[in-house]
Amino acid sequence: MPTDKKISINNVIMFGGSIIAFLIGSGFATGQEVLQYFTAYGFWGIAGTLVMFIVFLYVCSSFILVGYDNTFEKPNDVYKYYGGKYIGTFFDYFSTLFIYMSYFVMIAGAGATMKQQYGISEVIGAIVMAILSGVTVAFGLKNIVKVLGKLGPIICIISICLGIYGIATNFNELTEGNRIVGELQKTKASTNWFFSSASYIGFCMLWLTAFVAALGKQANSKKEGVFGVIFGTLGFSIAVIIVALGLLAHINEVANSQIPSLILASKISPIFATVFSVIVIGGIYTTAVPLLWTASSRVISDDSSSKFKIVTVILAAVGCFIGLKIPFDRLVNIVYVLNGYVGFLLFFIMLIRSIMRIKNKNNIKNI
């Protein structure tokens, strides 16, 4: 068991950066996710991000502390810790299914990005991403993933810069954007900002639960783990707020775009838009790889076996097919929103578990 005293700034940054990188996928990098979940509700969307930050801070702190205190045989056993045998098993399998469905979104995001920026058919972009991610998972090109994994925080910083640029260049249009966004933005995560935020929290929790619990094992202390969570959740929440406002300031132009972030990038310069599109593709790749690996490893646990490689190829091909059949913005809306509501149930289960533990401690003290 690690000591409970040492705090490494490098580890705090690593934990926080890992959380940010894991949340950065095709949805956030392209701006489509932020557009549907937050910008679509105008200024109320900012209230949604504050709710998101508070809940993320609580759940991610809980995940990393539970991971620190417990030695789980498998990372997904954390679901059984919170929900018991039956509910925990349900979330275990459901999260795996959702993670694989999220892979469809990555494939569609790659296709949509290639089409909007380069005028290339979505089919080519989707197939290329499916091949790259499939080959990486099947043959374990881990060094490539480690290098590109650093793109997460970079995309976050660039997205913040894009948001700031969007706000600064059209600040006077923010109020007008807030007034007309309801008429322009038809694809929304929910009927109101609060349920939209709840859905967003839910699907992110399904991604983060096992991942953050596994990070807890690497922490030197509980404080170090919690500081990492604060850094990651605060950084990501600030990025969401700024990007949401940047898109709102240009809502007339981005409302019907598959890749709204590229609209803002192209306003700076065509060259910057080209560079940003490459970074977006890289970010999609670094998220697509662990998503596909998670799905494959649940079917065949030995990732060095020929059966694992065959399963990976099949899952990549199926993901590519579905990703091409449904438009990117619709996939974000269907996959993330529906799974998000189920994921949010986990938040209530965690609250109940925490309340029960507090009551048990009080009962012991009163004996």
C-alpha positions as CSV (number, residue, x, y, z in Angstrom):
1,M,0.0,0.0,0.0
2,P,1.4,3.4,-0.9
3,T,2.2,5.9,1.9
4,D,-0.4,8.5,2.7
5,K,2.0,11.4,2.9
6,K,3.8,12.0,-0.4
7,I,2.3,14.2,-3.0
8,S,4.0,14.4,-6.4
9,I,3.1,17.4,-8.6
10,N,4.0,15.3,-11.6
11,N,1.5,12.6,-10.6
12,V,-1.2,15.2,-9.9
13,I,-0.7,16.6,-13.4
14,M,-0.6,13.1,-14.8
15,F,-3.9,12.0,-13.1
16,G,-5.7,15.2,-14.1
17,G,-4.3,15.1,-17.6
18,S,-5.3,11.5,-18.0
19,I,-8.9,12.3,-17.0
20,I,-9.0,15.2,-19.5
21,A,-7.4,13.0,-22.2
22,F,-10.0,10.3,-21.7
23,L,-12.9,12.7,-21.9
24,I,-11.5,14.3,-25.1
25,G,-12.9,12.3,-28.0
26,S,-14.6,13.0,-31.3
27,G,-17.6,14.6,-29.5
28,F,-15.7,17.3,-27.6
29,A,-12.9,17.8,-30.1
30,T,-15.3,18.5,-32.9
31,G,-17.5,20.7,-30.8
32,Q,-20.6,18.6,-31.5
33,E,-20.8,17.3,-28.0
34,V,-20.6,20.7,-26.4
35,L,-23.1,22.1,-28.9
36,Q,-25.8,19.5,-28.1
37,Y,-25.3,19.3,-24.4
38,F,-24.6,22.9,-23.4
39,T,-24.6,25.5,-26.2
40,A,-28.1,24.4,-27.2
41,Y,-29.5,25.9,-24.0
42,G,-27.9,29.3,-24.2
43,F,-26.7,30.7,-20.9
44,W,-28.5,28.0,-19.0
45,G,-26.0,25.6,-20.5
46,I,-23.3,27.2,-18.3
47,A,-25.4,26.3,-15.3
48,G,-25.3,22.8,-16.7
49,T,-21.5,22.8,-16.7
50,L,-21.4,23.9,-13.1
51,V,-23.6,21.0,-12.1
52,M,-21.3,18.8,-14.2
53,F,-18.2,20.1,-12.3
54,I,-19.7,19.5,-8.9
55,V,-20.8,16.0,-9.6
56,F,-17.6,15.1,-11.5
57,L,-15.6,16.3,-8.5
58,Y,-17.6,14.1,-6.1
59,V,-17.7,10.9,-8.3
60,C,-14.2,11.0,-9.6
61,S,-12.8,11.7,-6.0
62,S,-14.9,8.7,-4.9
63,F,-13.6,6.5,-7.7
64,I,-9.9,7.3,-7.1
65,L,-10.2,6.9,-3.3
66,V,-12.0,3.5,-3.7
67,G,-9.3,2.5,-6.2
68,Y,-6.6,3.5,-3.6
69,D,-8.2,1.6,-0.7
70,N,-9.2,-1.6,-2.6
71,T,-7.3,-4.1,-4.7
72,F,-9.7,-5.0,-7.4
73,E,-9.0,-8.1,-9.4
74,K,-10.4,-6.3,-12.5
75,P,-11.0,-2.5,-12.8
76,N,-14.7,-3.1,-13.6
77,D,-15.1,-4.8,-10.2
78,V,-15.6,-1.2,-8.9
79,Y,-19.2,-1.5,-10.1
80,K,-19.8,-4.4,-7.8
81,Y,-18.3,-2.3,-4.9
82,Y,-21.0,0.3,-5.4
83,G,-24.0,-1.8,-6.7
84,G,-23.4,-5.2,-5.2
85,K,-23.4,-8.5,-7.2
86,Y,-26.4,-8.0,-9.4
87,I,-26.6,-4.3,-10.0
88,G,-22.8,-4.2,-10.3
89,T,-22.8,-6.9,-12.9
90,F,-25.4,-5.1,-14.9
91,F,-23.3,-1.9,-14.9
92,D,-20.2,-3.9,-15.7
93,Y,-21.8,-5.4,-18.9
94,F,-23.8,-2.3,-19.8
95,S,-20.7,-0.1,-19.6
96,T,-18.8,-2.5,-21.9
97,L,-21.7,-2.3,-24.4
98,F,-21.8,1.5,-24.2
99,I,-18.0,1.8,-24.6
100,Y,-18.3,-0.2,-27.8
101,M,-21.1,2.0,-29.0
102,S,-18.9,5.0,-28.3
103,Y,-16.5,3.5,-30.8
104,F,-19.1,4.0,-33.5
105,V,-19.2,7.7,-32.6
106,M,-15.4,7.9,-33.0
107,I,-15.6,6.3,-36.4
108,A,-18.4,8.6,-37.6
109,G,-16.5,11.6,-36.1
110,A,-13.4,10.8,-38.2
111,G,-15.5,10.5,-41.3
112,A,-17.4,13.7,-40.7
113,T,-14.1,15.6,-40.0
114,M,-12.4,14.4,-43.2
115,K,-15.5,15.4,-45.3
116,Q,-15.9,18.9,-43.8
117,Q,-12.3,19.9,-43.9
118,Y,-10.9,18.1,-46.9
119,G,-14.1,17.3,-48.9
120,I,-13.2,13.6,-48.8
121,S,-16.0,11.0,-48.6
122,E,-17.0,10.0,-45.0
123,V,-16.5,6.4,-46.1
124,I,-12.7,6.9,-46.6
125,G,-12.3,8.7,-43.3
126,A,-14.3,6.1,-41.4
127,I,-12.5,3.1,-43.0
128,V,-9.0,4.7,-42.4
129,M,-9.9,5.2,-38.7
130,A,-11.3,1.7,-38.3
131,I,-8.1,0.2,-39.9
132,L,-5.8,2.3,-37.8
133,S,-7.5,1.6,-34.5
134,G,-8.1,-2.1,-35.4
135,V,-4.4,-2.6,-36.3
136,T,-3.2,-0.8,-33.2
137,V,-5.4,-2.9,-30.9
138,A,-4.7,-6.2,-32.7
139,F,-1.0,-5.8,-32.9
140,G,-0.4,-3.7,-29.8
141,L,1.4,-0.7,-31.2
142,K,1.5,0.8,-27.6
143,N,4.2,3.3,-28.3
144,I,2.1,5.1,-30.8
145,V,-0.8,5.3,-28.4
146,K,1.5,6.7,-25.6
147,V,2.8,9.4,-27.9
148,L,-0.6,10.4,-29.3
149,G,-2.2,10.1,-25.8
150,K,-0.5,13.4,-25.0
151,L,-2.8,15.1,-27.5
152,G,-5.7,15.2,-25.0
153,P,-4.5,18.2,-23.0
154,I,-3.3,19.8,-26.2
155,I,-6.7,19.6,-27.8
156,C,-8.2,20.9,-24.6
157,I,-5.9,24.0,-24.7
158,I,-6.5,24.6,-28.4
159,S,-10.3,24.2,-27.9
160,I,-10.1,26.8,-25.1
161,C,-8.2,29.1,-27.4
162,L,-10.8,28.6,-30.1
163,G,-13.6,29.3,-27.6
164,I,-11.8,32.5,-26.5
165,Y,-11.4,33.5,-30.1
166,G,-15.1,32.9,-30.8
167,I,-16.1,35.0,-27.8
168,A,-13.7,37.8,-28.4
169,T,-14.5,38.2,-32.1
170,N,-18.3,38.1,-31.6
171,F,-18.8,39.1,-28.0
172,N,-21.8,41.4,-28.8
173,E,-23.6,38.5,-30.4
174,L,-23.7,36.4,-27.2
175,T,-27.0,37.8,-26.0
176,E,-28.5,37.4,-29.5
177,G,-27.2,33.9,-29.7
178,N,-28.8,33.1,-26.4
179,R,-32.1,34.4,-27.7
180,I,-32.2,32.5,-31.0
181,V,-30.3,29.3,-30.1
182,G,-33.5,27.5,-29.4
183,E,-34.8,28.2,-32.9
184,L,-31.6,27.2,-34.7
185,Q,-30.2,24.2,-32.7
186,K,-32.7,21.4,-33.3
187,T,-30.6,18.5,-32.2
188,K,-30.4,18.7,-28.4
189,A,-29.4,16.2,-25.7
190,S,-32.7,16.8,-23.8
191,T,-35.7,19.1,-23.4
192,N,-34.0,21.2,-20.7
193,W,-30.5,22.1,-19.5
194,F,-30.6,20.1,-16.3
195,F,-31.5,16.8,-17.8
196,S,-29.0,17.4,-20.5
197,S,-26.3,17.9,-17.9
198,A,-27.5,14.8,-16.1
199,S,-27.2,12.7,-19.3
200,Y,-23.7,14.1,-20.0
201,I,-22.6,13.3,-16.5
202,G,-24.0,9.8,-16.8
203,F,-22.3,8.7,-20.0
204,C,-19.0,10.2,-18.8
205,M,-19.3,8.3,-15.6
206,L,-19.6,5.0,-17.5
207,W,-16.3,5.9,-19.3
208,L,-14.5,7.1,-16.1
209,T,-15.5,4.7,-13.4
210,A,-13.1,1.8,-13.9
211,F,-10.5,4.1,-15.4
212,V,-10.3,6.5,-12.5
213,A,-10.5,3.6,-10.0
214,A,-7.5,2.1,-11.7
215,L,-5.6,5.4,-11.3
216,G,-6.1,5.2,-7.6
217,K,-3.7,2.3,-7.4
218,Q,-0.9,4.5,-8.8
219,A,-1.4,7.3,-6.2
220,N,1.2,7.8,-3.4
221,S,-1.6,9.2,-1.2
222,K,-5.3,10.0,-1.1
223,K,-4.6,13.7,-1.2
224,E,-2.5,13.3,-4.3
225,G,-5.3,11.4,-6.1
226,V,-7.9,13.9,-5.1
227,F,-5.7,16.9,-6.2
228,G,-5.3,15.1,-9.5
229,V,-9.1,14.8,-9.8
230,I,-9.6,18.5,-8.9
231,F,-7.1,19.5,-11.6
232,G,-8.7,17.3,-14.3
233,T,-12.3,18.1,-13.6
234,L,-11.7,21.8,-13.2
235,G,-9.6,22.0,-16.4
236,F,-12.2,20.1,-18.4
237,S,-15.1,22.1,-17.0
238,I,-13.5,25.4,-17.8
239,A,-12.8,24.1,-21.4
240,V,-16.5,23.2,-21.8
241,I,-17.7,26.6,-20.6
242,I,-15.4,28.6,-22.9
243,V,-16.1,26.4,-25.9
244,A,-19.8,26.5,-25.3
245,L,-19.8,30.3,-25.2
246,G,-17.5,30.5,-28.2
247,L,-20.0,28.4,-30.2
248,L,-23.0,30.4,-28.8
249,A,-21.4,33.6,-30.1
250,H,-21.4,32.1,-33.6
251,I,-24.5,30.0,-33.4
252,N,-25.9,31.2,-36.8
253,E,-22.9,29.6,-38.5
254,V,-22.3,26.5,-36.3
255,A,-25.8,25.3,-35.6
256,N,-26.1,23.0,-38.6
257,S,-22.4,22.0,-38.8
258,Q,-21.2,18.4,-38.2
259,I,-17.9,19.8,-36.9
260,P,-18.6,23.2,-35.4
261,S,-15.0,23.6,-34.0
262,L,-13.7,23.6,-37.5
263,I,-15.9,26.6,-38.3
264,L,-14.2,28.6,-35.6
265,A,-10.8,27.3,-36.6
266,S,-11.3,28.3,-40.3
267,K,-12.1,31.8,-39.1
268,I,-8.5,32.1,-37.8
269,S,-7.0,30.8,-41.0
270,P,-7.4,27.9,-43.4
271,I,-3.9,26.6,-42.4
272,F,-4.9,26.6,-38.8
273,A,-8.1,24.7,-39.6
274,T,-6.1,22.1,-41.5
275,V,-3.7,21.7,-38.5
276,F,-6.6,21.5,-36.1
277,S,-8.4,18.9,-38.1
278,V,-5.2,16.7,-38.0
279,I,-5.1,17.1,-34.2
280,V,-8.8,16.2,-34.0
281,I,-8.2,13.0,-35.9
282,G,-5.4,12.2,-33.6
283,G,-7.6,12.8,-30.6
284,I,-10.3,10.6,-32.1
285,Y,-7.7,7.9,-32.6
286,T,-6.4,7.9,-29.1
287,T,-9.9,7.5,-27.8
288,A,-11.0,5.0,-30.3
289,V,-8.1,2.6,-29.5
290,P,-8.9,2.1,-25.8
291,L,-12.6,1.9,-26.6
292,L,-12.1,-0.9,-29.1
293,W,-9.6,-2.7,-26.9
294,T,-12.0,-2.7,-23.9
295,A,-14.7,-4.2,-26.1
296,S,-12.4,-6.9,-27.6
297,S,-10.8,-7.8,-24.2
298,R,-14.3,-8.5,-22.7
299,V,-14.8,-11.1,-25.5
300,I,-11.2,-12.6,-25.4
301,S,-9.2,-11.6,-22.4
302,D,-5.8,-12.6,-23.8
303,D,-4.9,-9.7,-26.1
304,S,-1.9,-11.6,-27.5
305,S,-3.9,-14.5,-28.9
306,S,-5.0,-14.9,-32.5
307,K,-8.6,-15.1,-31.4
308,F,-8.3,-11.6,-29.8
309,K,-7.0,-10.3,-33.2
310,I,-9.9,-11.9,-35.1
311,V,-12.5,-10.5,-32.7
312,T,-10.9,-7.0,-32.9
313,V,-11.0,-7.1,-36.7
314,I,-14.7,-8.1,-36.6
315,L,-15.6,-5.4,-34.0
316,A,-13.7,-2.7,-35.9
317,A,-15.5,-3.7,-39.2
318,V,-19.0,-3.7,-37.5
319,G,-18.2,-0.4,-35.8
320,C,-17.2,1.1,-39.2
321,F,-20.4,-0.1,-40.8
322,I,-22.7,1.4,-38.2
323,G,-20.6,4.6,-38.0
324,L,-21.2,5.1,-41.7
325,K,-24.9,4.3,-41.6
326,I,-25.9,7.0,-39.0
327,P,-24.8,10.7,-39.3
328,F,-22.3,11.8,-36.7
329,D,-24.5,14.3,-34.9
330,R,-27.3,11.7,-34.7
331,L,-24.9,9.1,-33.3
332,V,-23.8,11.6,-30.6
333,N,-27.4,12.3,-29.8
334,I,-28.5,8.6,-29.7
335,V,-25.5,6.8,-28.1
336,Y,-24.5,9.4,-25.5
337,V,-27.9,10.7,-24.5
338,L,-29.7,7.3,-24.0
339,N,-26.7,5.7,-22.2
340,G,-26.2,8.8,-20.2
341,Y,-29.5,8.5,-18.4
342,V,-28.6,4.9,-17.4
343,G,-25.2,6.0,-16.3
344,F,-26.7,8.7,-14.1
345,L,-28.4,6.0,-12.1
346,L,-24.9,5.0,-10.9
347,F,-24.6,8.5,-9.3
348,F,-27.7,7.9,-7.2
349,I,-26.4,4.4,-6.2
350,M,-23.1,6.0,-5.1
351,L,-25.0,8.6,-3.0
352,I,-27.0,5.9,-1.3
353,R,-23.9,3.9,-0.6
354,S,-22.2,7.0,0.8
355,I,-25.2,7.8,3.1
356,M,-25.3,4.2,4.3
357,R,-21.6,4.2,5.2
358,I,-22.0,7.5,7.1
359,K,-24.9,6.0,9.0
360,N,-23.0,2.8,9.8
361,K,-20.1,4.9,11.1
362,N,-22.4,6.9,13.3
363,N,-24.1,3.8,14.7
364,I,-20.7,2.3,15.6
365,K,-19.7,5.6,17.4
366,N,-23.0,5.5,19.4
367,I,-22.4,1.9,20.6
